[in-house]
Amino acid sequence: MTELEALQQKHREEAARKRAKLKERKARAHRLIERGAILEAAINEICPAESFTNADIQKIIYFAILSPATADYISELGR
């Protein structure tokens, strides 16, 4: 393999790593958006989600998740 071919191979590998990282980042962003929409839809069943601050939402989530019944349920799902 010539020096040029080695350099080209190195650049192809770096480009592939960057594409994979971008794909992972986009998948994570999509997952977070979906889950946020699910949370907002559930909260809208009670009252408008827009009336809550991010701090309020954080408190609601922690309150709900840290209850013993919810923790047991999550543990069962996560087997």
N, C-alpha and C positions, 0 to 999 in steps of 0.2 A: 504494500500500500504506500503510495507516495505521500509526501508531506501535505499536498493539497487535498488529497482524498481523506486523509486523517482529520484535517481541519474541517472539511465539509461534513464528515461523519459526526464530529464533535458538535457542530452547529445544528445538525439535524436532531441529535439527541437532546440538546438544550431546548430546541423549539418544541420537541415532543413533551418534555417536562413542563414547559410553560403552558402548553395546551391542556395537559392533564390537570395542572393546578387551577387554571381558569375554569375548566369543566367542573371540578370539585367546588370551587367558590360559587359558581352559578347554581349548582345543585343545592348547596347549603342556603343560599339566598332564597331560592324557590321554596324550599322546605320551611324556612322561617316565615315567609310571607303567607304560605298556606296555613300554617299553625296559628299565626296571628289572626287570620280571617276566621278560622274556626272559633278561636277565643272570643273574638268580637261578635260573632253570630250568637254564641251562647249567652254572652252578657246582654245582648240586645233583646233576649227573651224576657229579661227582667226590667231593664231600663236602657235608654240610649247610651251606647258605649262612648260616644263623643263627650259625654258629660264627665268622664273620668280622666284624670291625669295619668301619665306613665307610672308615677309613684303609687297611685291608687290601684292601678292594674297589678303592679308588682305585689302589693299587699294582699290583694284578692287571690292571686295565684299562690303565694306562699301559705296563706291561711288555708286554702283548699287542699293543697298538696301535702302539707304537714299534718293534717288531721290523721289520727291513727287508722281510721277506716280507709282513707284514700291511700296511705302509705302501704297498707296491706294489699289493696287492690293493685297498685302499681307493681309491687313485688311479685304478685301472682302473674301479671301480664309479662313481666320481664324475665321470667324463669330463665 
